[in-house]
Amino acid sequence: MSQVTSAETTNMGKAPSNLGQVGVIMKYTFLDYFRSRRFFILLVIALVISAILTGVIGYYRPASLMASSLGFYAGWWGMSATFVVALSGIFFGGDAISGEFQNKTGYFTLPNPVRRSSVYVGKWLASFIASTAILTIFTAITLANGLFYFGANVPYQFGESVLFAWFYLAAVLGFTFFFSSLFKSGSYSILVTAILFLFAFNLVQSLVSSLAQIEPWFLLSYGSQIIGNILTVPYPAHTAITSFGPEGRGPSFTTFNVGIPEGLMIMAVYFVVTAVLGLILFEKKEFN
């Protein structure tokens, strides 16, 4: 029989370190995502969006998109990137924590020497990696179409926009994890985040900016405007006034465009605040 040293005996009784716990949870959560239907459903959605854009642009060749490479990337990526990011956050973050309560998995995981913070961070990282995989595929298809029409003339603004999309993804996942920690039902958390990102944020932004004439600096959707605005040269002015009626004598509306530093700050604040609040809720919630 092989003998076990005293050091090995001591290590056998120890729980993995916090970093080790995060790595294990991240690995197996990502594998669960990759093997699940939701990953392939979201992948199909991204491919369908890409196929529709490819077919429409290839058939109609709209002048606004085909005039320059920058206009092409603005029309393709600027209109759809935020939608793909929001769907990724909803699919992978909507029930990441609430599923621990709804599916009773927390009853078996958390009584072991596993920190809740490790579970939270590990699941967030797995969601970010899975979402990044979808966004990378969508980015590659966008780039392939751009290379087909304009060759290697890829504007540097597209690279910045892709980077901003990843910042937005982090903020979206922080927000969805907050609501996932708030509810014990995965369906409720998914429904709330879907309504907020697909409808409510944009509706409130339109009402606040157009009717109340107030800059919607407190909305994540406003900060995400930098993803599309960076592809416009020159960068849109902070405010633009549009008047209606004959000779512009009718009612006027002010349109606000967030600057790049402000947009990054909004996304950073949303990520930090919502992610921390989500972790606090998860730490305090009991498995009754």
Backbone bond lengths (Angstrom), bond angles and torsions (degrees), N, CA, C in turn:
res aa  C-N    CA-C-N  psi(-1)  N-CA   C-N-CA  omega(-1)  CA-C   N-CA-C  phi
1 M - - - 1.463 - - 1.523 109.71 -
2 S 1.284 115.56 139.44 1.458 119.77 178.00 1.508 109.25 -78.99
3 Q 1.308 115.93 140.40 1.445 121.05 -178.63 1.521 109.99 -90.70
4 V 1.340 116.11 143.86 1.455 122.54 177.49 1.511 108.84 -99.11
5 T 1.284 117.99 124.88 1.456 121.74 -179.20 1.513 110.25 -69.12
6 S 1.328 114.72 162.84 1.467 119.25 -179.84 1.521 111.53 -64.20
7 A 1.344 116.60 -35.06 1.470 120.16 179.07 1.512 110.47 -64.67
8 E 1.369 115.80 -41.76 1.453 119.31 -179.62 1.525 110.35 -66.31
9 T 1.355 115.81 -38.63 1.457 119.46 179.26 1.524 110.73 -62.43
10 T 1.348 115.54 -40.49 1.457 119.52 178.65 1.515 111.61 -64.91
11 N 1.340 116.98 -42.69 1.468 120.99 -179.03 1.518 111.80 -66.52
12 M 1.367 116.66 -32.43 1.459 119.72 -179.86 1.521 111.37 -64.34
13 G 1.315 116.94 -27.82 1.455 120.10 -178.74 1.505 113.39 -89.28
14 K 1.311 117.56 -4.79 1.454 121.25 -177.19 1.522 111.07 -91.86
15 A 1.331 115.42 144.76 1.462 120.15 172.64 1.519 108.86 -78.86
16 P 1.299 118.08 152.02 1.459 119.85 177.33 1.523 111.13 -58.51
17 S 1.319 116.34 154.07 1.454 119.99 177.44 1.523 110.17 -65.09
18 N 1.333 115.40 166.63 1.466 119.72 179.81 1.523 110.83 -58.02
19 L 1.333 115.38 -42.46 1.463 119.25 179.95 1.524 110.63 -65.88
20 G 1.329 116.08 -38.95 1.457 119.48 177.60 1.515 112.09 -64.83
21 Q 1.334 116.64 -39.95 1.455 120.75 177.02 1.521 111.06 -62.55
22 V 1.322 116.52 -43.11 1.475 120.66 178.17 1.519 110.20 -59.85
23 G 1.346 116.16 -44.28 1.462 119.66 -179.02 1.524 112.95 -63.43
24 V 1.337 116.75 -42.18 1.466 120.24 -179.93 1.522 110.72 -65.73
25 I 1.324 117.02 -46.78 1.464 120.86 -179.30 1.520 110.60 -64.25
26 M 1.333 117.08 -41.28 1.461 120.76 178.27 1.527 110.68 -61.27
27 K 1.333 116.87 -43.80 1.459 121.15 -177.89 1.521 111.88 -61.64
28 Y 1.321 115.99 -51.21 1.461 118.78 -174.11 1.527 112.20 -76.43
29 T 1.323 117.32 -29.23 1.465 119.20 174.28 1.514 110.54 -67.62
30 F 1.334 116.59 -40.87 1.463 119.24 177.83 1.525 110.78 -64.48
31 L 1.327 117.03 -40.40 1.470 119.66 177.61 1.529 110.72 -62.84
32 D 1.326 116.67 -38.12 1.465 119.91 176.45 1.523 110.62 -62.78
33 Y 1.333 116.29 -43.00 1.468 119.88 177.94 1.525 110.57 -62.25
34 F 1.337 115.02 -45.93 1.462 119.45 -174.86 1.526 111.61 -65.14
35 R 1.310 117.09 -31.60 1.463 120.89 -178.57 1.529 112.27 -89.27
36 S 1.311 117.32 -8.50 1.464 120.43 -174.63 1.527 110.97 -86.17
37 R 1.323 114.73 165.90 1.452 120.64 178.75 1.521 111.60 -68.92
38 R 1.338 116.44 -32.80 1.457 118.94 -174.49 1.526 111.81 -60.89
39 F 1.341 117.02 -36.28 1.466 119.28 179.24 1.520 110.32 -63.34
40 F 1.317 116.89 -45.18 1.463 119.90 -177.47 1.528 111.28 -75.25
41 I 1.332 117.27 -30.13 1.468 119.31 174.52 1.522 110.23 -64.34
42 L 1.335 116.38 -46.40 1.460 119.86 178.98 1.521 111.08 -65.97
43 L 1.335 116.58 -37.42 1.461 119.79 176.82 1.528 110.75 -62.47
44 V 1.319 116.68 -42.23 1.474 120.55 178.08 1.526 110.36 -63.58
45 I 1.342 117.38 -40.40 1.462 120.38 178.43 1.523 110.51 -61.32
46 A 1.336 116.71 -45.38 1.465 120.44 178.81 1.526 111.31 -62.73
47 L 1.334 116.61 -39.28 1.468 120.00 179.25 1.525 111.28 -69.87
48 V 1.339 116.90 -36.76 1.466 119.89 178.57 1.532 110.06 -65.95
49 I 1.330 116.98 -44.33 1.470 120.01 176.76 1.521 110.36 -58.69
50 S 1.326 116.37 -44.45 1.468 120.53 179.46 1.523 111.23 -64.20
51 A 1.331 116.80 -40.35 1.460 120.28 -179.82 1.525 111.38 -65.94
52 I 1.328 116.73 -40.92 1.468 120.30 178.64 1.522 110.51 -63.99
53 L 1.336 116.63 -46.52 1.466 119.71 178.54 1.524 111.32 -62.43
54 T 1.337 116.76 -41.51 1.468 120.61 178.85 1.522 111.16 -61.78
55 G 1.333 116.87 -45.47 1.456 120.88 -178.81 1.511 112.67 -67.16
56 V 1.332 117.06 -44.89 1.464 120.53 -177.96 1.517 110.70 -65.56
57 I 1.315 116.99 -46.61 1.469 119.64 -179.28 1.521 110.83 -67.51
58 G 1.326 117.27 -40.30 1.460 119.93 179.77 1.518 112.95 -65.86
59 Y 1.327 117.03 -32.79 1.472 120.31 -177.26 1.528 111.99 -85.15
60 Y 1.334 116.91 -47.06 1.466 120.12 -173.43 1.528 113.05 -91.45
61 R 1.315 118.10 -23.90 1.466 122.74 -178.17 1.534 111.24 46.08
62 P 1.331 118.38 61.73 1.471 120.12 -177.61 1.519 111.55 -59.41
63 A 1.321 115.20 135.54 1.462 120.05 -175.37 1.517 112.09 -62.05
64 S 1.323 118.04 -35.20 1.458 120.63 -177.89 1.520 112.24 -64.70
65 L 1.329 116.95 -28.05 1.460 120.83 -179.74 1.521 112.32 -93.21
66 M 1.318 117.13 -30.57 1.453 119.65 -173.69 1.523 113.24 -92.42
67 A 1.339 117.24 -1.79 1.468 119.66 -178.41 1.517 111.80 -69.94
68 S 1.306 117.49 -33.22 1.466 121.02 -179.00 1.513 109.14 -155.27
69 S 1.325 115.54 162.01 1.471 119.53 178.56 1.524 110.82 -65.64
70 L 1.327 116.97 -37.27 1.462 119.99 179.17 1.526 110.72 -64.18
71 G 1.327 117.09 -41.79 1.460 120.83 177.42 1.522 111.62 -64.01
72 F 1.332 116.64 -35.77 1.463 119.89 178.46 1.522 111.02 -64.70
73 Y 1.328 117.08 -49.68 1.464 119.87 -178.80 1.528 110.98 -66.96
74 A 1.332 117.41 -33.28 1.465 120.10 177.47 1.519 110.52 -65.23
75 G 1.332 117.07 -41.68 1.451 120.64 -179.15 1.509 113.23 -71.53
76 W 1.330 116.30 -38.72 1.468 120.15 -177.85 1.524 110.77 -80.68
77 W 1.320 116.38 -60.95 1.457 121.62 -172.09 1.529 111.68 -75.48
78 G 1.328 116.55 -42.08 1.458 119.89 -175.43 1.510 113.33 -62.06
79 M 1.325 117.57 -30.33 1.457 121.20 -177.11 1.526 112.99 -86.01
80 S 1.308 118.74 -23.67 1.462 120.49 -168.99 1.521 114.93 -119.85
81 A 1.316 119.33 -18.10 1.462 121.02 -174.36 1.522 111.95 -62.61
82 T 1.342 117.48 -44.71 1.463 119.94 -178.75 1.530 111.14 -64.25
83 F 1.328 116.75 -33.16 1.460 120.59 178.48 1.524 110.94 -66.89
84 V 1.328 117.12 -43.80 1.469 121.28 178.49 1.524 110.46 -64.07
85 V 1.330 117.16 -40.23 1.462 120.55 178.95 1.524 110.85 -64.65
86 A 1.335 116.70 -44.71 1.469 120.18 179.92 1.523 111.19 -61.67
87 L 1.328 117.36 -43.11 1.463 120.20 178.11 1.527 111.12 -62.74
88 S 1.321 117.21 -39.22 1.467 120.38 179.11 1.524 110.85 -62.25
89 G 1.335 115.82 -43.44 1.460 119.13 178.32 1.512 112.37 -63.33
90 I 1.337 116.33 -40.28 1.469 120.59 179.93 1.527 110.66 -66.96
91 F 1.329 116.89 -44.85 1.464 121.19 -176.40 1.531 112.04 -67.07
92 F 1.333 116.80 -44.05 1.459 119.87 -171.98 1.532 114.04 -99.25
93 G 1.322 117.64 -19.89 1.459 119.49 -178.88 1.509 114.49 -110.38
94 G 1.339 117.22 -15.80 1.456 120.40 -173.22 1.511 114.39 -59.12
95 D 1.324 118.05 -39.83 1.470 120.93 -178.68 1.524 112.30 -123.84
96 A 1.320 116.91 22.02 1.468 119.89 -175.95 1.528 111.70 -61.60
97 I 1.325 117.48 -41.19 1.464 121.31 -179.56 1.520 111.02 -96.57
98 S 1.320 118.05 -42.94 1.467 120.03 -179.91 1.524 111.42 -60.88
99 G 1.336 117.12 -26.46 1.462 120.05 176.75 1.517 112.68 -63.79
100 E 1.349 117.30 -27.56 1.458 120.20 176.67 1.525 110.89 -62.57
101 F 1.331 116.46 -32.50 1.466 120.71 179.58 1.530 111.01 -87.38
102 Q 1.326 115.97 -44.03 1.463 118.91 -176.01 1.521 112.06 -68.07
103 N 1.318 117.27 -41.94 1.465 121.14 -177.81 1.529 113.39 -89.86
104 K 1.339 116.75 1.25 1.471 122.56 177.18 1.526 113.16 66.38
105 T 1.350 117.72 12.46 1.467 118.63 -179.34 1.523 111.88 -67.64
106 G 1.339 116.94 -28.38 1.453 119.80 179.28 1.510 113.38 -64.18
107 Y 1.346 117.34 -26.72 1.454 120.87 178.07 1.524 111.73 -62.34
108 F 1.334 116.00 -30.30 1.468 120.28 -176.53 1.526 111.57 -96.62
109 T 1.326 117.00 -28.36 1.463 120.60 -176.28 1.514 112.70 -84.61
110 L 1.336 116.33 -51.03 1.452 120.08 -170.18 1.522 115.30 -74.68
111 P 1.347 121.61 -25.07 1.468 118.26 172.64 1.518 113.24 -63.05
112 N 1.338 117.98 -21.82 1.462 121.63 174.91 1.523 109.07 -73.49
113 P 1.329 117.85 166.14 1.472 119.74 -179.66 1.530 111.97 -72.15
114 V 1.322 115.83 63.25 1.455 122.30 179.32 1.522 108.12 -121.28
115 R 1.293 116.68 124.29 1.460 121.10 179.65 1.532 110.23 -71.88
116 R 1.325 115.43 141.90 1.463 118.86 176.77 1.530 111.20 -64.86
117 S 1.323 116.30 -33.26 1.462 119.10 178.22 1.525 110.67 -63.82
118 S 1.338 117.53 -34.54 1.466 120.60 177.80 1.522 110.40 -67.31
119 V 1.338 116.59 -40.44 1.456 120.78 176.96 1.522 110.17 -62.18
120 Y 1.316 115.81 -45.85 1.468 121.23 -177.90 1.526 111.35 -62.43
121 V 1.329 116.30 -51.31 1.469 120.89 -177.98 1.525 110.62 -66.24
122 G 1.332 117.03 -41.74 1.462 119.81 179.90 1.516 112.10 -62.16
123 K 1.319 116.32 -42.70 1.464 119.47 178.53 1.526 111.19 -67.71
124 W 1.338 116.91 -38.03 1.468 119.49 178.43 1.538 110.42 -62.95
125 L 1.314 116.46 -44.66 1.470 119.71 -179.80 1.535 110.64 -64.35
126 A 1.331 117.19 -39.84 1.468 120.17 177.91 1.526 110.52 -63.25
127 S 1.335 116.62 -41.29 1.463 120.58 178.02 1.525 110.84 -64.84
128 F 1.319 116.75 -40.09 1.464 120.57 179.45 1.524 111.09 -65.23
129 I 1.332 117.01 -41.30 1.470 120.48 179.68 1.527 110.69 -66.95
130 A 1.337 116.91 -43.81 1.467 119.98 178.94 1.521 111.12 -63.56
131 S 1.338 116.85 -42.13 1.465 120.75 177.78 1.521 110.95 -65.82
132 T 1.328 115.94 -38.07 1.462 120.34 178.36 1.524 111.05 -62.74
133 A 1.330 116.60 -37.42 1.471 119.97 178.28 1.523 110.64 -61.48
134 I 1.339 117.64 -44.22 1.468 121.19 178.43 1.517 110.29 -64.79
135 L 1.327 116.44 -46.05 1.471 120.11 -178.13 1.521 111.36 -65.93
136 T 1.339 117.26 -33.86 1.461 120.89 178.02 1.530 110.72 -65.27
137 I 1.331 116.43 -41.92 1.468 119.97 178.05 1.529 110.53 -62.59
138 F 1.335 115.93 -44.17 1.466 119.64 179.15 1.533 110.72 -64.66
139 T 1.325 117.29 -38.69 1.465 121.07 177.29 1.524 111.00 -64.24
140 A 1.334 116.75 -41.76 1.464 120.73 -179.84 1.527 111.75 -63.33
141 I 1.335 116.78 -40.10 1.470 119.92 178.68 1.530 110.17 -67.26
142 T 1.334 116.17 -40.86 1.464 119.90 176.34 1.524 110.68 -59.07
143 L 1.316 115.55 -46.89 1.463 120.74 -178.85 1.522 111.05 -65.26
144 A 1.328 117.76 -37.94 1.465 120.91 179.39 1.525 111.18 -62.96
145 N 1.317 117.13 -42.38 1.466 120.28 177.11 1.523 111.15 -65.64
146 G 1.335 116.20 -41.47 1.459 119.01 178.20 1.517 112.38 -62.97
147 L 1.329 117.12 -40.07 1.460 120.81 177.85 1.529 111.28 -66.36
148 F 1.324 116.71 -33.41 1.461 120.59 179.26 1.522 111.33 -65.27
149 Y 1.318 116.80 -41.86 1.469 120.36 -176.26 1.524 113.31 -87.27
150 F 1.331 117.37 -33.88 1.465 119.34 -171.38 1.529 113.30 -125.76
151 G 1.320 117.45 7.28 1.455 119.63 178.94 1.525 111.44 68.00
152 A 1.310 115.32 -147.49 1.459 120.84 -176.50 1.520 112.90 -80.88
153 N 1.319 117.63 10.41 1.460 121.63 -179.67 1.527 109.91 -80.73
154 V 1.330 115.65 72.50 1.458 121.68 -179.74 1.531 108.27 -97.59
155 P 1.322 118.61 116.78 1.473 120.01 -178.32 1.513 111.50 -66.29
156 Y 1.324 115.88 144.40 1.467 119.61 -179.54 1.525 110.93 -64.90
157 Q 1.335 116.71 -23.64 1.472 119.33 178.60 1.528 111.75 -62.07
158 F 1.336 117.30 -28.60 1.454 119.67 178.90 1.525 110.27 -66.46
159 G 1.324 117.13 -41.51 1.457 120.55 176.83 1.518 111.49 -61.35
160 E 1.337 117.17 -40.86 1.461 120.21 177.42 1.525 110.93 -64.99
161 S 1.319 116.75 -39.59 1.457 120.67 179.67 1.525 111.25 -64.41
162 V 1.322 116.54 -40.06 1.474 120.07 176.99 1.527 110.06 -62.64
163 L 1.328 116.80 -41.86 1.463 120.83 178.10 1.527 110.56 -62.53
164 F 1.333 117.06 -42.31 1.467 120.54 178.09 1.525 110.60 -63.72
165 A 1.331 117.36 -34.66 1.468 120.93 178.74 1.527 110.66 -63.68
166 W 1.335 117.01 -35.28 1.464 119.76 178.08 1.526 111.01 -70.95
167 F 1.333 116.82 -36.57 1.459 119.68 173.61 1.530 109.99 -61.84
168 Y 1.306 116.22 -42.87 1.464 121.06 178.87 1.529 110.55 -63.36
169 L 1.320 116.86 -38.80 1.466 121.01 178.07 1.521 110.68 -60.24
170 A 1.325 117.84 -42.98 1.469 120.69 178.31 1.523 110.85 -61.21
171 A 1.346 116.62 -42.27 1.461 120.31 179.48 1.520 111.21 -66.84
172 V 1.315 117.43 -41.02 1.468 121.31 179.15 1.524 110.44 -62.21
173 L 1.319 117.73 -44.16 1.459 120.79 179.94 1.531 111.63 -67.66
174 G 1.333 117.29 -35.96 1.455 119.04 174.59 1.519 111.08 -61.06
175 F 1.329 116.08 -41.34 1.463 121.96 179.97 1.520 111.28 -67.65
176 T 1.330 117.30 -45.89 1.463 120.10 -179.03 1.526 111.45 -67.34
177 F 1.329 118.04 -34.57 1.461 120.08 177.08 1.522 111.26 -67.45
178 F 1.324 117.00 -32.07 1.459 119.97 175.96 1.530 110.78 -61.75
179 F 1.322 117.30 -48.88 1.456 120.28 179.73 1.523 111.46 -70.70
180 S 1.323 116.90 -29.57 1.458 119.62 176.05 1.522 110.89 -67.17
181 S 1.333 116.53 -31.63 1.461 120.41 176.24 1.521 111.70 -79.56
182 L 1.326 116.58 -24.88 1.456 121.28 -177.30 1.524 112.04 -72.89
183 F 1.336 116.44 -37.24 1.455 121.48 -178.07 1.532 110.88 -105.11
184 K 1.332 115.26 153.22 1.460 120.79 173.52 1.525 111.91 -97.44
185 S 1.320 116.07 -1.88 1.465 121.40 178.90 1.519 109.17 -110.93
186 G 1.322 116.16 124.70 1.453 120.08 179.42 1.516 112.66 -63.99
187 S 1.331 116.96 -36.33 1.466 120.40 -179.53 1.519 110.93 -65.26
188 Y 1.342 118.03 -39.04 1.460 120.75 178.68 1.533 111.03 -65.08
189 S 1.326 116.52 -47.06 1.463 119.55 -177.65 1.520 111.42 -65.16
190 I 1.330 118.36 -38.89 1.461 121.49 177.73 1.522 110.59 -66.23
191 L 1.337 116.08 -43.12 1.464 120.35 -178.66 1.523 111.27 -63.40
192 V 1.329 116.90 -44.89 1.465 120.37 -178.60 1.518 111.16 -63.81
193 T 1.324 117.35 -47.61 1.464 119.96 -179.19 1.531 111.50 -65.83
194 A 1.328 117.85 -36.17 1.462 120.35 178.17 1.523 110.69 -64.42
195 I 1.334 116.84 -44.02 1.467 119.93 179.31 1.520 110.72 -63.88
196 L 1.321 116.90 -42.48 1.465 120.38 -178.15 1.520 111.68 -63.91
197 F 1.325 117.17 -48.73 1.461 119.78 -173.42 1.526 112.99 -79.28
198 L 1.318 117.71 -31.77 1.463 119.91 -175.51 1.524 112.60 -91.01
199 F 1.336 117.84 -22.51 1.466 119.57 -175.98 1.525 113.19 -133.65
200 A 1.337 116.74 -57.28 1.459 120.83 -166.20 1.522 113.56 -62.77
201 F 1.330 118.00 -48.20 1.458 120.50 -177.90 1.532 111.43 -57.79
202 N 1.332 117.03 -47.64 1.462 120.39 -178.77 1.530 111.53 -66.47
203 L 1.343 116.69 -38.12 1.462 120.00 179.15 1.522 111.08 -65.60
204 V 1.327 116.84 -47.48 1.460 120.19 179.40 1.520 110.78 -63.27
205 Q 1.331 117.29 -39.15 1.463 120.25 178.55 1.519 111.26 -61.84
206 S 1.315 117.64 -42.16 1.468 120.94 179.21 1.526 111.00 -65.26
207 L 1.328 116.92 -43.19 1.465 120.80 -179.08 1.528 111.27 -66.14
208 V 1.326 116.12 -44.25 1.460 120.06 -176.86 1.525 111.28 -66.98
209 S 1.344 117.23 -44.97 1.462 120.58 -176.61 1.525 112.85 -77.17
210 S 1.335 118.02 -40.46 1.465 120.74 -174.63 1.524 112.59 -83.68
211 L 1.317 117.21 -44.99 1.464 120.48 -175.34 1.527 112.15 -90.48
212 A 1.321 116.82 -50.49 1.462 119.81 -179.37 1.521 112.65 -80.40
213 Q 1.346 117.31 -14.38 1.468 122.11 -179.77 1.533 111.40 57.68
214 I 1.335 115.83 40.07 1.458 122.18 178.96 1.521 108.80 -117.81
215 E 1.309 116.55 136.91 1.461 119.86 178.46 1.528 109.76 -67.98
216 P 1.327 118.83 122.88 1.476 121.47 -176.80 1.526 112.51 -82.72
217 W 1.318 117.09 56.45 1.458 122.20 -175.81 1.531 112.09 -66.58
218 F 1.331 117.42 -16.10 1.462 122.27 -176.14 1.522 112.94 -90.26
219 L 1.327 118.42 4.32 1.456 121.61 -177.80 1.525 110.74 -107.43
220 L 1.322 116.72 136.89 1.464 121.44 178.44 1.520 111.32 -65.05
221 S 1.321 116.84 -35.25 1.464 120.04 179.28 1.532 111.12 -62.63
222 Y 1.315 116.91 -32.10 1.470 120.68 177.76 1.521 110.20 -67.99
223 G 1.324 116.89 -43.06 1.460 119.57 178.17 1.513 112.80 -64.37
224 S 1.348 117.16 -31.65 1.467 120.43 -178.72 1.518 113.27 -72.21
225 Q 1.334 117.69 -7.44 1.467 120.28 178.73 1.529 112.51 -59.95
226 I 1.316 117.24 -24.01 1.466 119.21 -178.08 1.520 111.56 -63.65
227 I 1.336 117.79 -21.84 1.469 120.88 179.69 1.522 110.15 -63.09
228 G 1.321 117.63 -41.93 1.454 121.11 178.76 1.513 112.92 -89.98
229 N 1.343 117.15 -35.08 1.468 120.31 -176.09 1.521 112.67 -65.91
230 I 1.335 117.82 -30.77 1.461 120.07 -179.15 1.525 111.40 -64.86
231 L 1.325 116.87 -19.80 1.462 121.00 179.78 1.527 112.33 -88.85
232 T 1.321 116.69 6.27 1.465 122.23 176.36 1.519 109.11 -106.99
233 V 1.316 117.16 128.34 1.460 122.74 179.50 1.528 108.36 -123.08
234 P 1.356 118.09 121.99 1.470 126.19 -2.12 1.522 111.51 -72.51
235 Y 1.326 114.79 162.18 1.468 119.69 179.97 1.520 108.66 -59.93
236 P 1.356 117.90 137.15 1.473 119.91 -176.53 1.524 112.21 -56.63
237 A 1.332 115.02 144.21 1.459 120.49 177.76 1.523 110.44 -63.99
238 H 1.312 114.87 155.02 1.469 119.41 -176.61 1.531 111.43 -60.46
239 T 1.306 117.07 -40.93 1.466 121.01 177.35 1.530 109.39 -130.20
240 A 1.312 114.84 144.70 1.466 121.71 176.11 1.518 107.90 -138.25
241 I 1.330 117.66 128.62 1.460 122.76 -177.40 1.515 109.09 -104.09
242 T 1.319 115.85 125.92 1.455 122.36 179.00 1.524 108.75 -115.32
243 S 1.318 115.90 125.89 1.465 121.23 -179.99 1.513 109.77 -109.15
244 F 1.321 116.08 145.70 1.451 122.03 179.91 1.529 109.88 -117.57
245 G 1.309 115.28 166.65 1.450 119.98 -179.65 1.515 111.87 94.01
246 P 1.338 117.98 172.16 1.470 121.63 -179.59 1.515 111.65 -62.86
247 E 1.337 114.37 129.49 1.459 122.58 178.80 1.525 112.35 56.32
248 G 1.332 115.66 28.05 1.453 119.85 176.50 1.505 114.89 68.51
249 R 1.346 118.19 22.48 1.465 121.31 -178.39 1.529 112.78 -90.09
250 G 1.305 116.98 -3.96 1.452 120.47 -179.89 1.512 111.75 -80.23
251 P 1.314 117.13 -167.71 1.476 120.71 179.91 1.527 111.21 -64.41
252 S 1.291 115.78 147.78 1.462 121.69 -179.64 1.528 109.41 -116.69
253 F 1.321 114.76 148.75 1.451 121.24 179.77 1.530 108.88 -128.00
254 T 1.301 115.64 141.35 1.465 121.52 179.95 1.520 109.61 -101.61
255 T 1.315 115.63 127.94 1.456 121.90 176.39 1.522 108.57 -105.16
256 F 1.314 115.95 130.75 1.461 120.67 -178.60 1.525 110.11 -105.36
257 N 1.323 115.84 140.18 1.461 122.84 175.74 1.525 108.39 -125.73
258 V 1.307 115.89 122.36 1.454 120.13 -177.21 1.521 110.51 -73.30
259 G 1.337 116.66 141.59 1.452 120.84 173.94 1.522 110.97 -77.48
260 I 1.323 116.15 164.11 1.464 120.18 -177.06 1.532 112.16 -63.54
261 P 1.337 120.10 -48.23 1.484 118.27 178.34 1.527 112.10 -60.64
262 E 1.346 116.41 -41.41 1.468 119.67 -179.85 1.526 111.01 -65.48
263 G 1.342 116.81 -40.76 1.455 120.23 179.74 1.518 112.02 -62.94
264 L 1.333 116.07 -44.14 1.471 119.68 177.81 1.523 111.07 -64.49
265 M 1.336 116.74 -37.15 1.461 120.35 179.19 1.526 110.88 -66.00
266 I 1.331 117.42 -42.47 1.469 120.92 178.95 1.524 110.09 -60.52
267 M 1.335 116.81 -46.13 1.463 119.78 -179.47 1.520 111.54 -65.82
268 A 1.335 117.50 -38.17 1.459 120.75 179.17 1.520 111.17 -65.59
269 V 1.330 117.33 -42.60 1.467 120.78 179.78 1.526 110.56 -65.13
270 Y 1.333 116.68 -43.47 1.459 119.75 178.32 1.522 111.04 -60.20
271 F 1.326 116.42 -43.35 1.469 119.94 -179.49 1.519 111.35 -63.01
272 V 1.330 117.35 -51.38 1.458 121.26 -175.25 1.529 110.68 -64.70
273 V 1.332 116.44 -50.37 1.466 120.15 -174.60 1.525 111.30 -65.06
274 T 1.331 117.43 -49.39 1.463 119.52 -176.13 1.527 111.99 -70.63
275 A 1.333 117.46 -37.14 1.464 119.71 179.14 1.525 110.92 -65.54
276 V 1.333 117.19 -42.09 1.464 120.62 179.52 1.530 110.51 -67.70
277 L 1.341 117.09 -43.86 1.465 119.58 178.45 1.529 110.97 -62.50
278 G 1.335 116.45 -39.75 1.458 119.69 177.74 1.519 112.02 -61.91
279 L 1.332 116.86 -40.59 1.464 120.82 178.53 1.525 110.91 -65.90
280 I 1.335 116.69 -40.91 1.468 120.40 178.97 1.528 110.68 -62.47
281 L 1.338 116.28 -43.75 1.462 119.99 178.01 1.523 111.31 -61.97
282 F 1.312 116.97 -41.78 1.461 121.07 -179.63 1.524 111.28 -66.70
283 E 1.328 117.03 -36.78 1.458 120.87 179.13 1.522 111.75 -66.67
284 K 1.326 117.06 -34.97 1.455 120.82 -173.94 1.523 113.24 -91.42
285 K 1.330 118.44 -19.34 1.458 120.09 -174.63 1.518 110.17 -76.12
286 E 1.323 115.09 137.22 1.456 120.88 -177.57 1.537 110.38 -99.86
287 F 1.333 114.87 152.30 1.459 121.71 176.71 1.539 108.21 -92.72
288 N 1.327 114.13 86.50 1.456 119.65 -179.07 1.529 111.13 -92.18
